[in-house]
């Protein structure tokens, strides 16, 4: 009986798309804050729309998320996450030409030789399935000397082999802006 009533209500409302406004929104809200909802899909739960970051496909969004997590792990000195998010064959190029391997990077962060105070990304773009290009402002201390750098960075990521989740960094290069 409920399903018949539901079908009747749907026929009155119509099976068309409608706008869903978030809490506190009103009709003057800019279009970007509105979402389109298909009533039958939402009510019957047959399909769930994939969530993504700023309209990226799921793979690209996961790549961006893994990169952001890695950068914050550098700031937090989270060696476990850094090891997980980097390849054993990592080549991490700095803007001064210095290239670190994964083990050197972990050792330098652990000993305090290299201390990341902040890592702020902007203008991130996924230029291929596994490459990120972005600008970043990085506040870092190297061997006791603190500097803030504005960099153009390219990172190349690969799917973690052996059933691992997400991506790990295989190489990175940075140049000063």
Steps between C-alpha positions, in 0.01 A plus 500: 500500500787739584665442165176586320468817704862586425449448127189717514691781674783470250258524211356820651846650559639367175801283432713793394819639650470751778738721694610417851612791713737456791417601855483876535482548121233704332396554142757779462784251549744493206445210259826324601358421846195322358487130428272317260326197644316234300204406717461132404871430543512665842181342628563148382876513552586313179809709420724723701680780326879484538642783709797694373713806568403803289352294222799265459446135426557266795852396397617859462332602826674211681831609351451856624390378844806272531728788403343735756527231769868446415579872523332526839690189615821689421387785726386265779817289467277194461764251384251215463284693254805637315634146454158375385445788255847477340655236276811312610653642180402862574699784343394816684647805324530829687521845339874526582578184298528268803338161441392282792413132499223363721743388770688832495175691526381293796838531675522877439152558639553266795830666602365854455751580224195589288193644674186598312307769690225543241414379152225690318393395151306699246400463135523120500437336166505137398680515167491126436370196686795511738658847482419800718616853424453773757644803672589481867628720778724296726643618832795273576815483710803329344797439726388772742423767235135588457361627167168533324493399135243560228534203265361350181481126567440194284434167671464162332299239686436129439235261625631318806587145388380187676150616579597809701250782514560809296818639352860547604746766386773380265664830404474870559670811366472858617615834363485840666245749372 
